[in-house]
Amino acid sequence: MARTSRRFEEKKEITNNRTQYRAGIYTRLSNERTESWRDKSSSIETQTLTCQEYALKENIQVVEVYTDYEYSGTNFNRPEFQNMMQAIRERKINCIIIKDLSRLGREYLEMGRLIDKVFPFLGVRFISVNDNLDTIKEMDSKKSFEVTIKNIINDMYAKDISVKIKSTKISRAKNGYFIGSVPPYGYKVIKEEGGQRLEVDENVRFIVEEMFSLTLAGKSQLEVAKCLNEKRYATPMTYYRTERVFRKDGDPQWHVGSLAKMLTNQSYAGDMVQGIRSQFLAEGKAQKHTDKKDRIVVLNTHEPIISREDFEKVQIGRKKRHEESVFSSKEHNIKREPENRFLGLVFSYNGEELYRRYRFSSHKIRQLQYLYRNERFNGSIGEKESLFILEADLDKRIATDISKAIQSITNKTSFSKRIRFKYDQVLKEGNSKLSEYDDLLQKEEVTLQKNYEKYSLGKIDRNTYLLERDITQGRIETIEREKQAQEIKISNLKKDKRKALRWIKDIFSAKGLEKLPAELIASLVEKVIVYAKHEFEVVYKFNMESLKEESNE
C-alpha cells in the first residue's frame, strides 16, 4: 500500500509540473481607505507586487490583474471579481493569486464555499500569499481550520468597519456635509477638511432652471422630457461620466422617471436630505428605503438653484396633478373592474406587451374607460406616443367577427359533425400510411434475416454481407424517421380536432354576447396586435374564414 501511495504522489507531482498555470491577480481596496484605521500596506501597488513576486517564484504566467477599487468585501457583487470569474469560465485563466484572504472577501460562508467547492470544481489553483495557502499543495486539517478562522475574523472585521463607517457618515450628514458618491445633477462636490460640500455646477445650471421653469409653466413630466431631448441635453449620468453638456447620437435620453426624482429633490432648494436608503452590513441587512421621519434633513447647507418658493410651487402642482389623475380618484377605485380579460394578449406591432390603464374620456365628464398604452413611453424622441386602444373597441370587434363568422350556420350540431367527419377522414388516411410504414419495416427485417442466413451458409462472403446489411439498415432508419414524422402528424391532427370542436362550442357560446368572459377570450383569441391609435388586428386561434367555407358546403 505504501508503494502504491508513493506512486500516486509521484504521478500527481508529474501532472502538476506539466500544468501551465495562467493566473489572474485579484486586488481590492475597500471604501474605508480614508479613515484613520486604514492599513496603508494594503495598497493596490503592494498587493500586485506581492502576487507578482510569488508568481515569478512559482513559474506562473500572469495574464491579467483584476482590481476592484473602493468596493466592500462583504459581498461579491464587484465588477472586476465578476470579470475574473468569467475569465475562469472561458478558460482564459486557471489560477487566482491574492495577497491575503481579506482581499478576496470578508464574508466567511461564501469564502469557504469558493475555496472548498467552486474553485476545485472549476479546476482553479487558488493562492493566498500571506496566508501560505496554495490549493495545489495538500491542505491538512490544521491549515483548513486556520483558513476558516481567518475568514471568520475578516467577516467580523468587515462588520465592525461597517458600524464605524455608518456612524461617521451619520455625523457628517447631520453637519450638512454630502455623504453620497454622485452629487445631484447641477452640483459638484467640493472637499473640505470636515467632509464634502455641494457647489453649483455652472455648466448645467441653466438646464436645471429650465426644467423647473417648464414645470412651473404647467408642462407635464412627459412634455418636459421631450423638450430636454429635443434640445439634445445630455442626461445626468451621461454628463457625470463624460462631462458632455449635450448628448451624442446613441447616448441615453431623458425620461419621466429621472425627472420625477429631480423635481422632488430638495437639494435644488439648498437643503440636504440624506439617509434615503440604508444598508446595515453588521446585521446582514439588505439595502432598503428608510421612512421619511428617519431621514437626515439639514436646511440651507449650500447655494440653491431654485428658490424655495418655486420649489414648493412645483411640489403643490405635482400633488394637485396626482390628486386629479385617474389613479388617485375615488371614482377610479369605485368603478375599477378587477378582472383584466385580455391579460397577456395585447401587443404592440413590434412585439412588446401592452398593459391596461385607465383614463377619463374628457375633463368635464368623469367617465372611466379602459385603454392599453405603451407602458415604456417616457418622452424619448422617436417613441410612439398614442399607441393604445380601448377595451370597448376590442369587445365590439370580437363580437362583430363572431357574428359574421356564424351568421350562415343554422345548426351547431350538424356543423360540428361535418368538422369531425373531415378530421376523421384525414386521420384515416394518416393511419393507413402508418400501416404502410409498418409493412415496409417488416419487409426490411426479413431481408436482414435472409442475408444473415446466406452468410451463415457460406453463400456470400463477409464483405458482401456487411455491405448488404449496412444498406438495409440505412433503409430501415429512413423508414423509421418517416414513420415517426407521420406519428407526430397524426398526434397533431388529433389535437387540432379537439381544438376545433372546442372552438366551435366556444364560438357558439359567445354568439350574441357584447362582452366575452375571460375564459372564452383565452379560448378564441391568439393575440391582439396594435399598430397605431385605434388601429389593431385580432388574431384568432382558428381561421374565421374557414367557418364560412365549411358552412357553405
Secondary structure, DSSP 8 states (H G I E B T S, - for coil): -HHHHHHHHHHHHHHHHH---EEEEEEEE-TTTTSTT--GGG-HHHHHHHHHHHHHHTT-EEEEEEEEET--TTSS--HHHHHHHHHHHTTS--EEEESSHHHH-S-HHHHHHIIIIIHHHTT-EEEETTTTEETTS---HHHHHHHHHHHHHHHHHHHHHHHHHHHHHHHHHHTT----SS--TTEEEEE-SSSEEEEE-TTTHHHHHHHHHHHHTT--HHHHHHHHHHTTB--HHHHHHH--SB--TTS----HHHHHHHHT-GGGGT-EEE-SEE--GGGT---EE--GGGSEEESS-S--SS-HHHHHHHHHHHHHHHHHSTTT-HHHHHH--S--TTTTTEEETTS-B-EEEEEES-SSS--EEEEEE-TT--S-TT--TT-EEEHHHHHHHHHHHHHHHHTT---HHHHHHHHHHHHHHHHHHHHHHHHHHHHHHHHHHHHHHHHHHHHHTTSS-HHHHHHHHHHHHHHHHHHHHHHHHHHHHHHHHHHHHHHHHHHHHHHHHTTT-SS--HHHHHHHEEEEEEEETTEEEEEESS-HHHHHHHHH-
